[in-house]
């Protein structure tokens, strides 16, 4: 046995003897939080390093022309890493993590621990209009899953540590530990009981301490409130809420449409070329779309519109409010297009920061319009709350939106408008878009984790583990005597699948159907299986979820249902085995 396995075995034995399961989970949650925080720091630092190199003095003179080239270079490097190093698709961080929880019992490949660390900085650093939160979550979740696997933790603990890693990544990114916990619970539908709350708290705190260690208390866009909330501004906040809701619907629909367009191309290289050129054109004419866009958000929060728009390569009169508003709206509109094109072309990034970017531009523009009409509202407050509205609408995470903005502003003075805008924007978007960008594909496949424990348990169960194959098949041409001799006499079952020569499922014969004539020997050669065969509802393997299988049992009142894959018979699922497996999974997930 290799030395490292001997050491691990000794550690595991010592742990079982001296540390309880709950205490060990606390230790692992701190470890996962530290590693998620470290991974997030590396991700950010690599990205900023690439951006500084590409925007240095050497190429300052040609910067705007090179904006057209940078995204293509970045996407090509990501393509090479995927093809030569990782050798598989990476997927979008939060969506793939949700899938790992719902269908893989929290098992995430080791390659995911470094895949985003290699590709996301290249995507964003070279101008891809995406964020780093999704890759940070993906990296942290993979670390959490693999640490749980290393120490032989059960499925429930693996999922909890993935949630801890998610909270850690969020906490480290924004130095907002409370919002990080809410994000993990809201996005991953974690059960917020005491047993899960303490590990989440420990992971979140460990990650934010890691962030403090490397970058101090400077957050990505820290902001101190200057203007207090005014009750008279409530009607304007309601207007902002509906407009951010409309923008959220636009953002989501644009994402779906552009993704479908690029999916029509089979060649990854063709996607890369078309997407890279499209992003390059957008960056050339609208440079603030470059990368995550923290500069624009920070300057708008500080009320420095001229600095926020300084990279625009053509002259606009920054004293003309309507020209500034038009520019901000153009930036907001094209951010959704640039971000989705980045993903669809093969880039790796997240949608979290782009929603904040778009919300900041939209909120600031609306405030400027209101002030131009003769009223007086705080542009910085509207910028912040615009970010909340987009986050609540696009991500379907209203609580995260409220607490994140409250934490990064260092107080809760804006809590009322934050709640108002978040609730209205979320409700408005939910009416038109039932699932977020993170969850829409999972929801279509019936693989989306929710706070409904029964549905979650059914979704986590796998059909292939429930199939029983000890049934004796018969053919429609068989005589009754042949059936009794070859199948009934050798089977302990009372149901027989009828198959043709290609093993296609045709129907079933129950022992009860032939009981009245099975001892009449004169019927043996004159009666055939086709005479008493009957149809039965089928389970379509890979198409039917376990929840749909349960519904078929309820509707048919059957105790066994045949499973068919590509029209070929596979076996049967019994109601008793399904219910036993459900009970065992429920115990595993909830205790």
Residue pairs with C-beta under 8 A, 6 or more apart in sequence:
1 9
8 150
12 151
12 152
15 24
15 151
19 27
22 195
24 151
25 153
25 157
25 160
25 161
25 199
26 198
26 199
26 202
28 147
28 148
28 151
28 153
28 157
28 161
28 164
28 199
29 160
29 161
29 164
29 198
29 199
29 200
29 202
29 203
29 206
30 202
30 203
30 206
31 147
31 206
32 140
32 143
32 144
32 147
32 161
32 164
32 165
32 168
32 203
32 206
33 164
33 165
33 167
33 168
33 171
33 202
33 203
33 204
33 205
33 206
33 207
33 210
34 168
34 206
34 207
34 210
35 140
35 143
35 147
35 165
35 168
36 136
36 139
36 140
36 143
36 144
36 164
36 165
36 166
36 167
36 168
36 169
36 172
36 203
36 207
37 168
37 169
37 171
37 172
37 206
37 207
37 208
37 209
37 210
37 211
38 210
39 117
39 136
39 139
39 140
39 143
39 169
40 132
40 136
40 139
40 140
40 168
40 169
40 172
40 173
40 207
40 211
41 172
41 210
41 211
41 214
41 215
42 117
43 116
43 117
43 120
43 121
43 132
43 135
43 136
43 139
44 132
44 173
46 117
46 121
46 125
47 120
47 121
47 124
47 125
47 132
47 291
47 292
48 125
49 121
49 125
50 121
50 122
50 125
50 126
51 125
51 291
54 66
54 70
54 125
54 126
54 127
55 63
59 66
64 284
64 287
64 313
65 284
67 127
67 280
67 283
67 284
67 287
67 290
68 280
68 281
68 283
68 284
69 280
70 126
70 127
70 280
70 283
71 126
71 127
71 128
71 275
71 276
71 279
71 280
71 283
71 342
72 272
72 273
72 276
72 277
72 280
73 126
74 122
74 123
74 125
74 126
74 127
74 128
74 347
75 123
75 126
75 128
75 272
75 275
75 276
75 279
75 345
75 346
75 347
76 272
76 276
77 122
77 126
78 119
78 122
78 123
78 346
78 347
78 348
79 268
79 269
79 272
79 346
81 118
81 119
81 122
82 88
82 89
82 90
82 119
82 346
85 118
86 111
86 115
86 118
86 119
88 109
88 111
90 96
90 112
90 115
90 116
90 119
90 138
90 348
92 134
92 343
92 350
92 351
92 438
93 116
93 133
93 134
93 135
93 136
93 137
93 138
93 139
93 141
93 350
94 134
94 137
94 138
94 187
94 350
94 438
95 438
95 439
95 441
95 442
96 112
96 138
97 108
97 137
97 138
97 141
97 162
97 166
97 188
98 187
98 188
98 438
98 439
98 442
98 448
98 449
99 442
99 447
100 106
100 107
100 108
100 141
100 145
100 162
101 159
101 162
101 188
101 449
102 442
102 447
102 448
102 449
102 456
102 459
102 460
103 447
103 459
103 460
103 462
105 155
105 158
105 159
105 460
106 145
106 148
106 155
106 158
106 159
106 161
106 162
107 145
107 149
107 158
108 141
108 142
108 145
108 146
108 162
109 142
110 142
110 146
111 142
112 138
112 139
112 141
112 142
113 139
113 142
113 143
113 146
114 139
115 138
115 348
116 134
116 135
116 136
116 138
116 139
116 348
117 135
117 139
119 135
119 347
119 348
120 130
120 132
120 135
120 348
120 349
123 130
123 342
123 347
123 348
123 349
124 130
124 131
124 132
124 291
124 292
124 349
125 291
127 279
127 280
127 283
127 290
127 291
128 279
128 291
128 342
128 347
128 349
129 279
129 282
129 283
129 289
129 290
129 291
129 293
129 335
129 338
129 339
129 341
129 342
129 354
130 292
130 339
130 342
130 343
130 347
130 348
130 349
130 350
130 351
130 353
130 354
131 292
131 349
131 350
131 351
131 352
131 353
131 354
132 173
132 292
132 349
132 350
132 353
133 169
133 170
133 173
133 350
133 352
133 353
134 349
134 350
134 351
134 352
135 348
135 349
135 350
136 169
136 170
136 172
136 173
136 350
137 165
137 166
137 169
137 170
137 350
139 169
140 165
140 166
140 168
140 169
141 162
141 165
141 166
143 165
144 158
144 161
144 162
144 163
144 164
144 165
145 158
145 161
145 162
147 161
148 157
148 158
148 161
149 158
153 161
154 588
155 460
155 588
155 589
156 588
156 589
156 590
156 591
159 188
159 190
160 190
160 196
160 199
161 199
162 188
163 184
163 185
163 188
163 190
163 196
163 200
164 184
164 199
164 200
164 202
164 203
164 204
165 203
166 180
166 183
166 184
166 187
166 188
167 177
167 180
167 181
167 183
167 184
167 200
167 203
167 204
167 207
168 180
168 203
168 204
168 206
168 207
169 180
169 207
170 176
170 179
170 180
170 183
170 184
170 204
171 177
171 180
171 203
171 204
171 205
171 207
171 208
171 211
172 207
172 208
172 210
172 211
173 211
173 220
174 180
174 219
174 220
174 404
174 407
174 408
175 208
175 211
175 212
175 217
175 219
175 407
175 408
176 208
176 219
176 403
176 404
176 407
176 408
177 201
177 204
177 205
177 207
177 208
177 407
178 204
178 403
178 407
179 400
179 403
179 404
179 406
179 407
180 204
180 207
180 208
181 197
181 200
181 201
181 204
182 399
182 400
182 403
183 397
183 400
183 404
184 190
184 200
185 192
185 200
186 397
186 399
186 400
187 395
187 397
187 400
187 438
188 449
189 449
189 450
189 451
189 456
190 196
190 200
191 453
191 590
219 408
220 294
221 294
221 297
221 298
221 301
221 408
222 408
222 410
223 298
223 301
223 302
223 380
223 384
223 408
223 409
223 410
224 409
224 410
225 380
225 381
225 409
225 410
225 411
225 413
225 414
226 378
226 380
227 378
227 380
227 381
228 413
229 381
229 413
229 414
229 416
229 417
230 377
233 377
233 378
233 417
234 417
234 420
236 370
236 375
236 377
236 382
237 385
237 417
237 420
237 421
238 420
238 424
239 366
240 363
240 366
240 382
240 385
240 386
240 389
240 421
241 389
241 420
241 421
241 423
241 424
241 425
241 428
242 424
242 425
242 428
243 362
243 366
243 389
244 359
244 362
244 363
244 386
244 388
244 389
244 390
244 392
244 393
244 421
244 425
245 389
245 393
245 424
245 425
245 426
245 427
245 428
245 429
246 428
247 332
247 358
247 359
247 362
247 389
247 390
247 393
248 389
248 390
248 392
248 393
248 394
248 425
248 428
248 429
248 433
249 393
249 428
249 429
249 432
249 433
250 333
250 336
251 336
251 355
251 358
251 390
251 393
251 394
252 394
252 429
252 433
252 436
252 437
253 433
254 336
254 337
254 340
255 336
255 339
255 340
255 351
255 437
256 440
258 337
258 340
258 341
258 344
259 340
259 343
259 344
261 344
262 271
262 274
262 275
262 341
262 344
262 345
263 344
265 271
265 274
268 346
271 344
271 345
271 346
272 345
272 346
274 345
275 341
275 342
275 344
275 345
275 346
275 347
276 345
278 341
278 345
279 338
279 341
279 342
279 345
282 289
282 334
282 337
282 338
282 341
283 289
283 290
283 338
284 313
285 313
286 312
286 330
286 331
286 334
286 338
287 311
287 312
287 313
288 295
288 296
288 308
288 309
288 311
288 312
288 331
289 331
289 334
289 335
289 338
290 311
292 353
292 354
292 357
293 335
293 353
293 354
293 357
294 353
295 308
296 308
296 309
296 331
296 357
296 360
296 361
297 356
297 357
297 360
297 383
297 387
299 305
299 307
299 308
300 308
300 360
300 361
300 364
300 379
300 380
300 383
301 360
301 380
301 383
301 384
302 380
303 379
303 380
305 318
305 324
305 364
306 318
309 316
309 318
309 324
309 327
312 327
316 323
316 324
316 327
317 323
318 324
321 368
321 371
321 372
322 372
324 365
324 368
325 365
325 368
325 369
325 372
328 361
328 362
328 364
328 365
328 368
329 361
329 362
329 365
331 361
332 358
332 361
332 362
332 365
335 354
335 357
335 358
335 361
336 354
336 358
339 349
339 351
339 354
342 349
343 349
351 394
351 395
351 437
351 438
352 391
352 395
355 387
355 390
355 391
355 394
355 395
356 387
356 390
356 391
358 390
359 386
359 387
359 388
359 389
359 390
359 391
360 383
360 384
360 386
360 387
361 386
362 386
362 390
363 382
363 383
363 384
363 385
363 386
363 387
363 389
364 379
364 382
364 383
364 386
366 382
366 386
367 377
367 378
367 379
367 381
367 382
367 383
368 379
370 377
370 382
371 377
371 379
381 414
381 417
384 405
384 409
384 414
385 405
385 414
385 417
385 418
385 421
387 401
387 405
388 401
388 402
388 404
388 405
388 418
388 421
388 422
388 425
389 401
389 421
389 422
389 424
389 425
390 425
391 397
391 400
391 401
391 404
391 422
392 398
392 401
392 402
392 421
392 422
392 423
392 425
392 426
392 429
393 425
393 426
393 428
393 429
394 429
394 436
394 437
395 401
395 436
395 437
395 438
396 426
396 429
396 430
396 435
396 436
396 438
396 439
397 436
398 422
398 423
398 425
398 426
399 422
401 418
401 422
402 415
402 418
402 419
402 422
405 414
405 418
406 412
406 414
406 415
406 418
434 443
435 442
435 443
435 448
439 448
442 448
446 459
446 545
446 547
446 548
447 459
447 545
448 459
449 456
449 459
450 456
453 586
453 589
453 590
455 547
456 589
457 582
457 585
457 586
457 589
458 545
458 546
458 547
458 550
458 582
459 545
459 546
459 547
460 585
460 589
461 546
461 581
461 582
461 585
462 546
463 539
463 541
463 542
463 544
463 546
463 549
463 563
463 573
464 541
465 581
466 546
466 573
466 577
466 578
466 581
467 563
467 570
467 571
467 572
467 573
468 571
468 572
468 573
468 574
468 577
469 570
469 571
469 572
470 492
470 493
471 491
471 493
471 495
471 496
471 497
471 571
471 572
472 486
472 487
472 488
472 490
472 491
472 493
472 496
473 487
473 496
473 497
473 498
473 499
473 503
473 569
474 483
474 486
474 487
474 496
474 497
474 498
474 499
474 509
474 529
475 498
475 499
475 500
475 501
475 529
476 498
476 500
476 506
476 528
476 529
476 530
476 533
477 528
477 529
477 530
478 486
478 528
478 529
479 524
479 525
479 526
479 527
479 528
479 529
480 514
480 517
480 518
480 523
480 524
480 525
480 527
480 528
480 529
481 521
481 524
481 525
483 496
483 509
483 514
483 529
484 514
484 518
484 524
487 496
488 496
488 511
488 514
488 518
494 510
494 511
494 512
495 508
495 509
495 510
495 511
495 560
495 572
496 508
496 509
496 510
496 511
497 505
497 507
497 508
497 562
497 569
497 572
498 505
498 506
498 507
498 508
498 509
498 529
498 533
499 505
499 506
499 569
500 506
502 568
503 568
503 569
504 567
504 568
504 569
505 538
505 562
505 564
505 567
505 568
505 569
506 533
507 533
507 534
507 535
507 536
508 533
508 534
508 535
508 536
508 562
509 529
509 532
509 533
509 534
510 534
513 532
513 534
514 532
517 523
517 527
536 556
536 558
536 561
536 562
537 552
537 555
537 556
537 558
537 561
538 561
538 562
538 563
538 564
539 549
539 552
539 561
539 562
539 563
539 564
539 573
540 564
540 565
541 563
541 564
541 565
541 570
542 565
544 552
546 578
549 561
549 573
549 578
550 578
552 558
552 561
553 561
553 575
553 578
558 575
559 574
559 575
559 576
560 572
560 573
560 574
560 575
561 572
561 573
562 569
562 571
562 572
563 569
563 570
563 571
563 572
563 573
564 570
